[in-house]
């Protein structure tokens, strides 16, 4: 059996399906926005902003978050079995399972 998935870009302003569109990022009063638009509607938005941009002052560039793959977590450098054993021998209350508190990890690091 075969499946075919079709992704369509929809203009957020007028709801039309667009073949050639873009995502426009902009910021107003400290809040960042993004909108998917056809090339025509994107140009209308830019035209509307143009006189305000020309009269305004540059205040730095707006931060546009990039969509990135999450980074893999760093491999722990401590053997947690050793940490638990050390904590028990040194009077720390620690369970056999679960997360080890930062205070115990800090004490373990200081001792080693």
Protein Blocks (a to p, Z undefined) as FASTA:
>chain_A
ZZddddddddfklopacfbdcdddddeehiacdddddfklmmmmmmmmmmmmmmmccebj
addddddddddddddfbdfklmmmmmmmnopacdfedjddfklmmmmmmmZZ
